[in-house]
Amino acid sequence: MADKDDTSPAGRADAVRSAAVQAFQATAGQAGVTRERAQELADELASAAGRVITALDDLRPATADDIRSLRDEVRAPGDRVTALEAAQSAPTEAPKPKSKAKPKSKS
């Protein structure tokens, strides 16, 4: 009569061990894929956060310092033009001609 269980306990242990190793390897492989995907998602999130910050900076209202700085930049060329116009319209003194001294005549 044939035995119902043809495998020995050593054979069963090897089969269980082999199945466990395969399960661990599959899980480890999936963990690597999961880690890579998590890193990709973190990179995408950081990039998106940078874009949001840039957009918010563009949308935020100007501060008093920003406006003061812009006023100074606009006034500077105007002040320069005013100074140049004042210098141009100021009467310029013509240099006095040097008179030649006439020699005193002996009379």
C-alpha positions in Angstrom: 0.0 0.0 0.0 1.3 3.4 -0.8 1.9 6.0 1.8 -0.4 9.0 1.8 2.6 11.2 2.6 5.4 10.6 0.2 7.5 13.5 1.4 9.8 13.3 4.3 9.8 15.9 7.1 13.1 17.2 5.7 11.4 17.7 2.3 8.5 19.5 3.9 10.8 21.8 5.8 12.8 22.6 2.7 9.6 23.4 0.9 8.4 25.7 3.7 11.8 27.3 3.9 11.8 27.9 0.1 8.3 29.4 0.2 9.3 31.7 3.1 12.4 32.8 1.2 10.4 33.5 -1.9 7.8 35.5 0.1 10.5 37.6 1.8 12.2 38.3 -1.5 9.0 39.3 -3.1 8.2 41.6 -0.2 11.7 43.1 -0.2 11.4 43.8 -4.0 8.1 45.5 -3.4 9.5 47.5 -0.6 12.2 48.8 -3.0 9.6 49.8 -5.5 7.6 51.4 -2.8 10.6 53.3 -1.5 11.4 54.6 -5.0 7.8 55.6 -5.6 7.6 57.4 -2.2 10.8 59.3 -3.2 9.3 60.3 -6.5 6.1 61.5 -4.8 8.2 63.5 -2.2 10.1 65.1 -5.1 6.9 66.0 -6.9 5.5 67.4 -3.7 8.5 69.6 -3.1 8.4 70.9 -6.6 4.7 71.7 -6.4 5.3 73.5 -3.0 8.0 75.6 -4.7 5.6 76.6 -7.5 2.9 77.4 -4.9 5.3 79.7 -2.9 6.3 81.5 -6.1 2.7 82.0 -7.1 1.8 83.3 -3.7 4.8 85.7 -3.8 3.5 87.0 -7.1 0.0 87.5 -5.7 0.8 89.1 -2.4 0.2 92.8 -2.2 3.1 95.1 -2.1 4.4 96.1 1.3 5.1 99.7 2.3 8.8 99.1 1.8 8.2 97.8 -1.7 6.2 101.0 -2.6 8.8 103.2 -1.0 11.5 101.6 -3.0 9.6 102.0 -6.2 8.9 105.6 -5.5 12.6 106.2 -5.0 13.4 104.5 -8.3 10.9 106.6 -10.1 12.0 109.9 -8.5 15.7 109.4 -9.2 15.5 110.0 -13.0 13.1 112.9 -12.5 15.5 114.5 -10.0 18.3 114.1 -12.5 16.3 115.6 -15.3 15.4 118.5 -13.1 19.0 119.1 -12.2 20.1 118.9 -15.8 17.4 121.4 -16.9 18.4 123.8 -14.1 22.0 123.6 -15.1 21.2 124.2 -18.8 18.9 127.1 -18.2 21.2 128.8 -15.7 22.9 131.8 -17.3 26.4 131.0 -18.0 29.0 133.7 -17.5 31.1 134.3 -20.6 34.7 134.5 -19.7 35.9 138.0 -19.6 38.3 138.8 -22.4 41.7 139.5 -21.1 42.6 143.0 -21.9 46.0 143.6 -23.1 47.7 146.1 -21.0 48.8 149.1 -23.1 52.2 150.2 -22.4 52.3 153.6 -20.7 53.6 156.2 -23.1 56.4 158.3 -22.0 55.5 161.8 -22.7 
